[in-house]
Amino acid sequence: MNDTAAPDLPFSTTLEVRDRCLCLSAQRAARALARRFDAALKPFGLTNGQFSILMSLNRPEPPRISDLAPFLAMDRTTLTAALKVLERRGLVSGTPDPADRRNRRLSLTDEGRALLARAVPA
């Protein structure tokens, strides 16, 4: 056990971070925007994250997960979990990549494309 006490962090530091920290401000702004977009997309049964995934699939050639993850700034595990929800809803489908059958190519289903088209104006 370490007998050294942690240094006190004065409340004034908390106030300074609250008022001047770009990291905290950016996180707060991102959460506020996410809530607004979630509210706008709720009538379509989508979250802002699901909308972003569906929009990223609206392209001429079906992408691989490894193409989508960096584009969406998501790790592959999180993206895979989110895609499973969309696949169960029938909005996204995956097919083996003809060039490398270990990978899957992802595309919007007709239902996914129609939902996305209805949600875009929101």
C-alpha positions in Angstrom: 0.0 0.0 0.0 1.3 3.4 -0.9 1.2 5.9 2.0 1.6 8.9 -0.3 -1.7 10.8 -0.4 -2.9 12.1 -3.7 -2.4 15.8 -4.1 -5.5 18.0 -3.7 -7.0 19.3 -6.8 -8.6 22.6 -6.0 -12.1 23.4 -7.2 -10.8 26.4 -9.0 -9.1 24.0 -11.4 -12.4 22.3 -12.1 -13.9 25.7 -12.9 -11.0 26.6 -15.2 -11.3 23.3 -17.1 -15.1 23.9 -17.3 -14.5 27.3 -18.8 -11.4 26.8 -21.0 -10.9 23.1 -21.8 -11.4 22.4 -25.5 -11.6 18.6 -24.9 -14.5 19.0 -22.4 -16.3 21.6 -24.6 -16.0 19.4 -27.7 -17.4 16.3 -25.8 -20.3 18.4 -24.4 -21.1 19.8 -27.8 -20.9 16.3 -29.4 -23.3 14.9 -26.8 -25.7 17.8 -27.3 -25.7 17.4 -31.1 -26.2 13.6 -30.8 -29.3 14.2 -28.6 -30.7 16.6 -31.1 -30.1 14.3 -34.1 -31.5 11.3 -32.1 -34.7 13.3 -31.4 -35.0 14.2 -35.1 -34.4 10.6 -36.3 -36.6 8.9 -33.6 -39.8 9.0 -35.8 -37.8 6.8 -38.3 -36.7 4.4 -35.6 -33.1 5.4 -36.1 -30.3 6.8 -33.9 -27.8 9.3 -35.2 -25.2 6.5 -35.3 -27.4 4.2 -37.3 -28.3 7.0 -39.7 -24.5 7.6 -40.2 -23.9 3.9 -40.9 -26.8 3.7 -43.4 -25.6 6.9 -45.1 -22.0 5.5 -45.4 -23.5 2.4 -47.2 -25.2 4.6 -49.8 -22.5 4.2 -52.5 -22.0 2.6 -55.8 -19.9 -0.3 -54.6 -20.6 -2.2 -51.4 -17.8 -1.5 -48.9 -16.1 -3.8 -46.4 -16.2 -3.2 -42.7 -12.5 -2.3 -42.9 -13.5 0.5 -45.3 -16.3 1.8 -43.1 -14.6 1.8 -39.7 -12.1 4.6 -40.4 -14.6 6.6 -42.4 -17.0 6.5 -39.5 -14.2 6.9 -36.9 -15.4 3.7 -35.2 -13.5 0.6 -34.2 -14.4 -2.6 -36.1 -15.9 -4.3 -33.0 -18.3 -1.5 -32.3 -19.2 -1.1 -36.0 -19.9 -4.9 -36.3 -22.2 -4.8 -33.3 -24.1 -1.8 -34.8 -24.4 -3.5 -38.2 -25.9 -6.7 -36.6 -28.8 -4.6 -35.3 -29.3 -3.0 -38.8 -29.1 -6.5 -40.4 -31.7 -7.9 -38.0 -34.0 -5.1 -39.0 -33.5 -5.9 -42.6 -31.9 -2.6 -43.5 -28.4 -3.9 -44.3 -27.2 -7.1 -45.9 -23.8 -8.6 -46.1 -22.3 -10.9 -48.8 -18.9 -12.5 -49.1 -16.3 -10.4 -50.9 -15.6 -12.2 -54.2 -11.9 -11.1 -54.0 -11.5 -12.4 -50.4 -14.2 -14.6 -48.9 -13.0 -13.8 -45.4 -14.4 -10.3 -45.8 -18.0 -9.3 -46.3 -19.3 -6.5 -48.5 -22.2 -4.5 -47.0 -25.1 -2.9 -48.7 -28.4 -1.3 -48.1 -31.4 -3.4 -48.7 -34.4 -1.9 -50.5 -36.0 -1.3 -47.1 -32.8 0.3 -45.8 -32.6 2.6 -48.9 -36.2 3.6 -48.5 -35.9 4.4 -44.8 -32.7 6.4 -45.4 -34.4 8.4 -48.1 -37.3 9.2 -45.8 -34.9 10.1 -42.9 -32.5 12.4 -44.9 -34.8 15.5 -44.8 -34.9 15.3 -41.0 
